[in-house]
Amino acid sequence: MKITGIVIKADSLNTTRFYLCTGNEVVTVDSHVELPVGKLVELTGEYTHYFFKAAENKGVSDNKLEKKVKEFLSFTSPEVKLFTDAPSLLEMSNLFEKAAEVIAKAVFELRPIKVRYDGDCDGILAGLILKKGIEAFAANRKIPLFLRCQESGGAVYKEKDWEEDKATLMEGSLLILLDHGANQESKPSLENSSKRFEVMVVDHHPPALKHGIRHFVSPFNVKNCDEPSSYNTGMLSFEISRRLALEIEDSILPYRYYSMQADTSSFRKKEFFQQAVIVDYIAVTASEPRSLEYYEKTLANQDLVKELYSEEETKIRKGLEKATNKAKVTEGKIRIVSCDVAGIAKKNTYPSLSKLHNAVQTHFSQDGQPTASLLYTKNNLSFRANHSAAEKGFSANKIIPVLREEFGNYGFTGGGHNVAASSRFPQDYAKQIVSTALKMVNQLNE
């Protein structure tokens, strides 16, 4: 049997492994004779289960085939319609197209791609959405794909994450960070990674000043973006994936809506509330990170979704009852709620601090009054507020930099959005940090 194409890559780890593009697909070739990369060759041999085993090869000339291969290895983003009437989404179109182009190029070049995603509903579903898009793009073109997806532990791309990537990922690979990595705390590790890998960050959280991210997909790239926090990472990843494989957009659209609901995007649809809740519920209660395939199968099982939602609802109700009984409420221009939930929101149990806080904030602001709440443990301080409180001057993104300036040398880290943010710190400084934050919030009522 004979196949003809251009040798596009030699495997750096296997001296007998090469990749040949025929213009219709990319074939994995096993050859004990070195094949010239970039040259058009005709191979004689046979297909095995995993590759084409070449017995002979010779150089050939075929301008028509060379043109076909070149076209095959090029990418043009398709025209898409907007699913959401979101003014800034259209302005981000060039970011989505460029991101899809970067990913397509990595696939064409057979470079490893690693997707790291934050371990909450938005991050997890952004990971699932992007994984689906990359896989469909490669499958459509019959190109071998070297893709790994991994949940990251929190909003920061840490030094240990960089060290792990350096040890396990080939130089020149494409590293994609979803729903984390743009903040100030991630900057040192991100700078190191950018020297070794091609790095893309898709994140709707406020970025560090002069972040230096080469490929940055963010609503903060749009001047005067309306409600940046509403353009959550699941939404952004959907826009990238559908440009890679337009035919899968209907199948990944629900994941987009679940992620929007979880992050309370103003473009969300509330009928997807249960699915959004159970993704976070699984993420918090699992003894170790679940795979994206696990979430996909769970969300497809409606009976299981209802069962898990019922479990979650019972636990959140009990946690909310305990927190509201302990909460201190100060009325004023802005209603201020504070509560020590150290005995209620515990690590690796449900409700987590984040989910408990969402319930507490909803409970105390259901009458529509401007309401801001601070919940804290021995190591964490969480901020929530409704939009009417933000209009009265509340902004977590004004408080956190002050805390970082004062306590950063003692291990304080934090970030998020104006009306939803969180921070971590050593236990020894908890009292001072909480006191400083409450003082700043209470000044809004003076």
Rosetta blueprint (number, residue, H / E / L):
1 M L
2 K E
3 I E
4 T E
5 G E
6 I E
7 V E
8 I E
9 K E
10 A E
11 D L
12 S L
13 L L
14 N L
15 T L
16 T L
17 R E
18 F E
19 Y E
20 L E
21 C E
22 T L
23 G L
24 N L
25 E L
26 V E
27 V E
28 T E
29 V E
30 D E
31 S L
32 H L
33 V L
34 E L
35 L L
36 P L
37 V L
38 G L
39 K L
40 L E
41 V E
42 E E
43 L E
44 T E
45 G E
46 E E
47 Y E
48 T L
49 H L
50 Y L
51 F L
52 F E
53 K E
54 A E
55 A E
56 E E
57 N E
58 K E
59 G E
60 V L
61 S L
62 D L
63 N H
64 K H
65 L H
66 E H
67 K H
68 K H
69 V H
70 K H
71 E H
72 F H
73 L L
74 S L
75 F L
76 T L
77 S L
78 P L
79 E L
80 V L
81 K L
82 L L
83 F L
84 T L
85 D L
86 A L
87 P H
88 S H
89 L H
90 L H
91 E H
92 M L
93 S H
94 N H
95 L H
96 F H
97 E H
98 K H
99 A H
100 A H
101 E H
102 V H
103 I H
104 A H
105 K H
106 A H
107 V H
108 F H
109 E L
110 L L
111 R L
112 P L
113 I E
114 K E
115 V E
116 R E
117 Y E
118 D E
119 G L
120 D L
121 C H
122 D H
123 G H
124 I H
125 L H
126 A H
127 G H
128 L H
129 I H
130 L H
131 K H
132 K H
133 G H
134 I H
135 E H
136 A H
137 F H
138 A H
139 A H
140 N H
141 R L
142 K L
143 I L
144 P L
145 L L
146 F L
147 L E
148 R E
149 C E
150 Q E
151 E E
152 S E
153 G L
154 G L
155 A L
156 V L
157 Y L
158 K L
159 E H
160 K H
161 D H
162 W H
163 E H
164 E H
165 D H
166 K H
167 A H
168 T H
169 L L
170 M L
171 E L
172 G L
173 S L
174 L E
175 L E
176 I E
177 L E
178 L E
179 D L
180 H L
181 G L
182 A L
183 N L
184 Q H
185 E H
186 S H
187 K H
188 P H
189 S H
190 L H
191 E H
192 N H
193 S H
194 S H
195 K H
196 R H
197 F L
198 E E
199 V E
200 M E
201 V E
202 V E
203 D L
204 H L
205 H L
206 P L
207 P L
208 A L
209 L L
210 K L
211 H L
212 G L
213 I L
214 R L
215 H E
216 F E
217 V E
218 S L
219 P H
220 F H
221 N H
222 V L
223 K L
224 N L
225 C L
226 D L
227 E L
228 P H
229 S H
230 S H
231 Y L
232 N L
233 T H
234 G H
235 M H
236 L H
237 S H
238 F H
239 E H
240 I H
241 S H
242 R H
243 R H
244 L H
245 A L
246 L H
247 E H
248 I H
249 E H
250 D H
251 S H
252 I H
253 L H
254 P H
255 Y H
256 R H
257 Y H
258 Y H
259 S H
260 M H
261 Q H
262 A H
263 D L
264 T L
265 S L
266 S L
267 F L
268 R L
269 K L
270 K H
271 E H
272 F H
273 F H
274 Q H
275 Q H
276 A H
277 V H
278 I H
279 V H
280 D H
281 Y H
282 I H
283 A H
284 V H
285 T H
286 A L
287 S L
288 E L
289 P L
290 R L
291 S L
292 L H
293 E H
294 Y H
295 Y H
296 E H
297 K H
298 T H
299 L H
300 A L
301 N L
302 Q H
303 D H
304 L H
305 V H
306 K H
307 E H
308 L H
309 Y H
310 S H
311 E H
312 E H
313 E H
314 T H
315 K H
316 I H
317 R H
318 K H
319 G H
320 L H
321 E H
322 K H
323 A H
324 T H
325 N H
326 K H
327 A L
328 K E
329 V E
330 T E
331 E L
332 G L
333 K L
334 I L
335 R E
336 I E
337 V E
338 S E
339 C E
340 D E
341 V L
342 A L
343 G L
344 I L
345 A L
346 K L
347 K L
348 N L
349 T L
350 Y L
351 P L
352 S L
353 L H
354 S H
355 K H
356 L H
357 H H
358 N H
359 A H
360 V H
361 Q H
362 T H
363 H H
364 F H
365 S L
366 Q L
367 D L
368 G L
369 Q L
370 P L
371 T E
372 A E
373 S E
374 L E
375 L E
376 Y E
377 T L
378 K L
379 N L
380 N E
381 L E
382 S E
383 F E
384 R E
385 A E
386 N L
387 H H
388 S H
389 A H
390 A H
391 E H
392 K L
393 G L
394 F L
395 S L
396 A H
397 N H
398 K H
399 I H
400 I H
401 P H
402 V H
403 L H
404 R H
405 E H
406 E H
407 F H
408 G H
409 N H
410 Y H
411 G L
412 F L
413 T E
414 G E
415 G E
416 G E
417 H L
418 N L
419 V L
420 A E
421 A E
422 S E
423 S E
424 R E
425 F L
426 P L
427 Q H
428 D H
429 Y H
430 A H
431 K H
432 Q H
433 I H
434 V H
435 S H
436 T H
437 A H
438 L H
439 K H
440 M H
441 V H
442 N H
443 Q H
444 L H
445 N H
446 E L
